[in-house]
Amino acid sequence: MTTIINKFLEGSLVSLYYLSITLEKEIKLLNMFLKNTSLKKELS
C-alpha cells in the first residue's frame, strides 16, 4: 500500500519539477517579448 503512495508522490514531484522548468522558460520568453515591444514603442 505504501509503495503505491510513494510512487504517486514521486510522479507528482517529477511533474511539478518539469512544470516549473517549463514555466521558467515561458517567463523568460515573455520578458524578452515585453522588452522588445517596449523598445519598439520608444523607437517609434
C-alpha positions in Angstrom: 0.0 0.0 0.0 2.7 2.5 1.0 4.6 1.7 -2.2 1.7 2.9 -4.3 1.5 6.1 -2.4 5.3 6.6 -2.7 5.2 6.1 -6.5 2.3 8.5 -6.8 4.2 11.2 -4.8 7.4 10.6 -6.8 5.4 11.1 -10.0 3.8 14.3 -8.7 7.2 15.7 -7.7 8.6 14.9 -11.1 5.7 16.5 -12.9 5.9 19.6 -10.7 9.7 19.8 -11.5 9.1 19.7 -15.2 6.2 22.2 -14.9 8.5 24.7 -13.1 11.2 24.3 -15.7 8.6 25.0 -18.5 7.2 28.0 -16.6 10.7 29.4 -16.2 11.3 29.2 -20.0 7.9 30.7 -20.7 8.5 33.6 -18.3 11.9 34.3 -19.9 10.3 34.3 -23.4 7.6 36.6 -22.1 10.2 39.0 -20.6 12.1 39.1 -23.9 8.9 39.8 -25.8 7.9 42.6 -23.4 11.4 44.2 -23.6 11.2 44.1 -27.4 7.8 45.7 -27.6 8.8 48.4 -25.1 11.9 49.1 -27.2 9.8 49.4 -30.4 7.4 51.9 -28.6 10.4 54.0 -27.6 11.9 54.0 -31.1 8.7 54.9 -32.9 
